[in-house]
């Protein structure tokens, strides 16, 4: 099983005693998705809604930790996954009593149409 959350992140350099031009850059950040049912697997529920970042400040802080630079913007691009991970994710959602809706609806509510299944 393999899956990762993909984000577009804008960050800026904040040098001391020198200037940088440009000082703002955009990059793509890929963060591994936790295996369904393990610690951190509910990241999609806690961070995303309708394929968008639900709490930009929180995710900006996470991205700053990931990159060790000041982050000015972060947007969710996709959950890149293989079929096995997606099946396991759906099964974990179905088994979790916190979710009342069918797994496809839950995942669509949080991820929108931003799921890309790869080989």
C-alpha positions in Angstrom: 0.0 0.0 0.0 1.2 3.4 -0.9 -0.3 6.9 -0.5 0.7 10.5 0.1 -0.9 13.9 0.5 0.3 16.4 -2.0 0.3 20.2 -1.3 1.4 23.3 -3.1 3.4 25.4 -0.7 4.6 29.0 -1.0 7.4 29.9 1.3 9.7 32.9 1.7 13.3 33.3 2.6 14.0 35.5 5.5 17.8 36.1 5.4 19.7 38.2 7.8 22.3 40.7 6.7 21.7 39.9 3.0 18.8 40.2 0.6 17.4 37.6 -1.7 15.6 38.2 -5.0 13.3 36.5 -5.4 12.5 35.8 -1.8 9.3 33.8 -2.3 9.1 30.4 -3.9 6.5 27.7 -4.6 7.1 24.0 -4.3 5.2 20.8 -4.2 5.3 18.9 -0.9 4.4 15.3 -0.6 3.7 13.9 2.8 3.2 10.1 3.3 -0.3 9.1 4.4 -0.5 7.0 7.5 -1.8 3.5 7.0 -5.6 3.3 7.6 -6.4 2.5 11.2 -3.0 3.6 12.5 -2.1 6.8 14.3 -2.5 9.8 12.0 -4.7 8.0 9.5 -7.5 10.6 10.0 -5.4 13.4 8.7 -7.9 13.8 5.8 -10.7 14.3 8.2 -8.8 16.7 10.5 -7.1 18.9 7.8 -9.3 18.8 4.6 -12.9 19.7 3.6 -14.3 19.4 0.1 -10.8 19.1 -1.3 -9.5 22.3 0.4 -7.4 23.0 3.5 -9.9 23.4 6.4 -7.5 25.2 8.7 -4.9 27.0 6.7 -3.0 28.4 9.8 -2.6 24.9 11.2 -1.5 23.4 7.9 0.9 26.4 7.4 2.5 25.5 10.7 2.8 21.9 9.7 4.4 22.9 6.4 6.8 25.2 8.2 7.9 22.2 10.4 8.3 20.0 7.3 10.3 22.6 5.4 12.0 24.7 8.1 11.1 27.9 6.4 8.3 30.5 6.8 5.3 29.4 4.8 2.9 32.0 3.4 0.4 29.7 1.7 -0.5 26.1 1.4 -3.2 24.4 -0.8 -4.2 20.8 -1.0 -3.6 19.2 -4.5 -4.5 15.5 -4.1 -4.3 12.3 -2.3 -2.0 10.2 -4.5 -2.7 6.5 -3.7 -2.7 3.0 -5.1 -5.9 0.9 -5.2 -4.9 -1.2 -2.2 -4.5 1.9 0.1 -7.8 3.4 -1.1 -9.6 0.1 -0.5 -8.0 -0.1 3.0 -9.0 3.5 3.7 -12.6 2.9 2.7 -12.7 -0.2 4.9 -11.3 1.8 7.9 -13.9 4.5 7.4 -16.6 1.9 7.2 -15.4 0.3 10.5 -15.1 3.6 12.4 -18.2 4.4 14.3 -17.4 8.1 14.2 -18.5 8.1 10.5 -22.3 7.9 9.8 -22.1 8.1 6.0 -20.8 5.5 3.5 -17.0 5.6 2.9 -17.2 7.0 -0.6 -19.3 9.9 0.7 -17.0 10.6 3.7 -13.9 10.6 1.4 -15.6 12.8 -1.1 -16.7 15.3 1.6 -13.1 15.7 2.8 -11.1 15.1 -0.3 -13.5 16.3 -3.0 -12.5 14.9 -6.3 -8.8 15.2 -5.5 -7.9 11.5 -5.3 -5.5 10.1 -7.9 -5.1 6.4 -8.1 -1.7 5.3 -9.5 -0.4 1.9 -10.4 
